[in-house]
Amino acid sequence: MVWAGLAIGARNRSAAIRGGLIGGALVLAAVLATINTGMGAPADSTMQSASAATTASPVTTAPTAADSTAQGYAVPTLPIPDLGYNAREGRALFHHYCMNCHGEEGKGDGFNAYNLDPRPRALADSTFQATHSDDDLAAAIRAGGGSVGLSTAMPPWGRTLNERKIRNIVDYLRALAKREARSGETPAR
């Protein structure tokens, strides 16, 4: 017996089922895409005169389940086109470890910020960063805020993050400050 191009035997049955399900999902996605773009409509319903075609408004399609799934799993990104590799890795680490308190853009307005006293530092503030070296920022990340005279609510990440990852976060923080300085925004703190 052959199903979805795979021989079904005692060993290959689960592989064939997986292959068939994936293949079926791809066929279904192609059919839905064809229907949404109007390719599946009868030929006479899509015929328009030349003058009507020039004045007609563009055809829009309703969002599909694939669109909403892609949006649900989209990684938040900042419009910083000039991030190098280290800063991009730092952005991912910042979003994982720091964003809940410091906010997505480092403005000190994260989800947990309102539960903390004192509030988290606005790391995107270029005036704050101008007074702190890379080593100062790395020390605060490594040993916690209390070790450098800042808030003791900031935990030490030195046992979780290695030195390279800490430096990449610092690179990303520097990129946030450059973005803030270019845009002229004033962070919350």
Helices and strands as residue ranges (DSSP letters): E 2-3, E 6-7, H 13-36, H 43-46, H 50-55, H 65-72, H 85-97, H 99-102, G 113-115, H 126-130, H 134-143, G 145-148, H 163-183
